[in-house]
Amino acid sequence: MALIQVNYLSKALFRTVPVQVILPVDRISFETMDYEPVQQKFKTLYLLHGLLGNYTDWVSGTRIQRWAEEKNLAVVMPSGDNSFYVNSQVVNNDYGEFIGHELVEVTRRMFPLSDRREDTFIAGLSMGGFGALRNGIKYADTFGYVAGLSSAVHLFEENADNVAGEGQVFGDIAVARKTDKNPKVALTEVLQAGKTLPKFYMACGLSDGLLASNRDLHEFLVEHGADVTYVEEPGAHEWDFWDRQIKCVLDWLPLEADNAGMNSGNVQK
């Protein structure tokens, strides 16, 4: 499994940005002792970190690299700063466009990634869960499957905590609540446009302070006809929970196990 560090000039953010990519291109055949040919373009998961994190979080905090290798899955992990993955009030901080359109286009140009909607997935934790849900809905033509873990979907509730300068991102929350930065509004607009919703996976720990808001969004999605797998289990807002749940997400996605070929975790036939 190749772990690749990418730096490229982002048009949406108008600066060079870092991205980490897990790419299963280095399997060695037991028979030929050569690299196995890539038979088809890879299904791809765009995986978003939480508040205060960066593009290295998922690899350092979970076993995503091992599990992606077992599933023959490419994983793209960008840095989203504290942007909540939406276009900001600040110029050159169009993180919604960056995640929902640009990053997908650019990484497909760089790597052998499938361009099919049904092979393109987005997921995240906490702030990244919000970003995955919102952008998975807004860019429903791009993403066929969306997963949010412990998602920070409380932002538009009355008296929601402002812990990371959300006002710099969203501006007036009362105004933003009525725009497609709100996942509920984005979903309504997608349905009005006659587009097909992605399939959803949501999970939250029973000891997580965001549990009530995740329940609320789950009910909203179901009421509007979405296909939602919803999980509550013991756990808090913590890496142990996210490590368990990202494995569940990969099991939920339309992937097949592929342990063929030699790699660091498989050195015997």
N, C-alpha and C positions, 0 to 999 in steps of 0.2 A: 504494500500500500504506500503510494507516494504521498508525502506531506509537503505541499508546495507553498512557498511564500510569494505572493504577487504584490507588486506595487504598480499602479497605473494611474494615468491622469483622468480624473473624473470630470465629465462635462457638467453634471448636475451639481457637484460640490466645488468645482473650479479649483481643484488642488489634487495632488497625488495622494492616493488613499491605499491603505494596506488591506489585503484580503488573504485568508488562509484557505487552501483547497486540499481536500482529501480526494485522491484520484486512484482508482484501482487499475493501474496500467502496468504494473511491474510483476505480474505473476509469471513464474518460471515453470515450464512444463516438465514433469518428471520424466517423460519419454524422450524429449528432444534436448532437454537442458537449455532451452532457449525461451525467450519471452513468448507467452501465448498471444496470438493475434487478438486484437479487439474485434469481436464479432459484430457489435452494434454500439450505437451511441449510448452513453450512460444515462440512466435515470438520475435525477439530481435533486438534492435537498438544499435549499437556501436556509441557513440556520443562524438565528439572530440572538445576540447576547442581551443581558439585562443592564439595568442602570449601573453606572460606575465601571462597567466592564469594557472589554475590547475583543478583537477577533481571535485571541488566543484562549478565551475562557472555556469554550466547549471542549477543546482537546485537553486542557489541563484539569478541568473539573469533572469530566465524565469519561466513559469508555467508548465514545462515539467513533473513534478511529477504528478500533477493533470490530465493532458491530457493523460499521459501514463496509469494511472489507469482507465480512461474512455475507453481506447482502449485495455485494458488487455495486455499491452505491457511491456516486460522487457527492461530496458535501462542500458547499461554498459558505465560508464564514467571514462576513465583512465586519468592519468596525462602524458602529452607529453612533458613537459618542453618547451623549445623553439626549438624543434627538427625538426619541419615541418613534423614529422612522416615518416622520411626516415632513412635508415641506414647512420650513420654519418662517417666522416673520423676518429673520435675519437673512440678508442677501447671500447667495451662494451656499445655502444650506437646504437644498431641495432633497431631503432624505427619502421622501415618499417616491419621487421619480427615480432616485438612485436605486432603491431596493426593488420597486415594482417593475421597472422597465430597463434602466441602463445596465445594472449589474448582470441581469439575465442575458441581455444582448451581448455584452462584452465578453462574459465568460464562455458563452457559446462560440464566440469567434476564437477564443484562446484554446479551448479544450473540446474533446469529442463528446459533447453533451447533447442529449436528445432535445429537439425543439418541439416535441409534442406536449400539449397541455397535460395529458394524462400521465406523463413521465416527469412533470415538474412540480415540486413540492416546496412549501415554505413552513417554517416552524420557529419557535422561540420561547424564551422563558422571561417572565416578569415584564419589563419594558419591551423585550423582544417578543413576548407572547402577544402583547398589544399590537406591536408592529406587524407580526405575522397575520393576525386576524384581520386587522384593518386593511393591510395591503393585499392579503389573499382575497379579500372581498372586492376591493376597489379594482384590482387587476385580475378579475375573475377569468378573463380570456387567457391569462398566462398560467395561472396556478390551478391544478386540478385537486390538490389536497392541501389542507391547512391544519396546523396543530399549534395550540397555545397551552403552555404549561405555566400555572400560577400567574396567569396573565393580568397585567395592570390595567384592567378595563374599568376601573373605578373613577377614572379621571374626570368624567363629565357628571359625576354625582354631585349633589349639593354638599358643600363643605368638605370636598375632597382635599386631602393633604397636598400641599405644594412643597415637595422636598428637593427638587432639582431644577428650579427655575423654569417650571412648565410654562409660565407666562411668556418667556422669551421664545418658546416654541409655538404655543397655540394662540398667543395674544389673549384677548378677552375670552375666558372659558365659556361664558354665556353665549357669546357669538359663535365660537368654534363648535359648540354642542350642536348647532343647527347645520353644520357643514359635513362634508364626507370625511373629515378627520375623525368623526364619530363613527365607529363601526356600524351602529344601528342605522344611521343615515346612509352610509355607503351601501349597506345591504338593500335598503329600500330603493335606492337609485338603480342598483344593478337589476333588481327584479322589474322595476318599471321599464328598463331598457330591454327587457326580454332575454337577458343573458342567463346562462346556466351557472348556478352557484357551485363552488367547490364543495368537496366533502370535508367535514370538520372533525377534529379530535380535540377535546378540552379536558384538562386534568388540573385538580387543585387539592392541596393537602387539607385535611380536616382541622389542622391547627394554624392554617394560614389566614392572616387578616383580610386577604382578598377573596375569601371563599364566597361571601354573600354576593359580591359583584360578579363573580364567575357564574354562580347559579342564575343570576338575573339574565346575563347575556345568553347562557345556554337556553333558558326558557324562551327568550326573544327569537333565537335562531329556529328553534323547533316550531314556534308559533307561525313562523314565516316559511315553513316547509323545507328547512335545511336538513340535510342528512348529517346528524351529529352523534358521535360517540363521546359520551361524557363519563368521566371517572373521578370519584372522590375516594381517597384512601388516607390512612394515617401518614402524617408528615407536615412539615412547616415550609417556610420560604427558604429552602436550603438545597445544597448540592446533592445530598443523599436522595432527596425526592426526585430531583431532575435527572440524576443518573439512572434511577429505576425507570422513570417515565419515558426518557428518550429511547430506551430499548423497547418499551411498549409502543411508542410511535412507529418505530421501524417495523415492528411486527404487524402493525395496523396498515401500513402503506402497502401498495401492490408490488411487493418485492419477492424475490425468490432467493433462498440460500444458495451460495456458490462458493464452495470450499475447494474447488479444483485448483491445481497448481501449487507450486512451492512458494511459501512466504514465511515470515519470521515466526508465525504461529502454527505453521503446518509444514514440517520437514520430513514427514513420512508418508508413504503412499497409503 
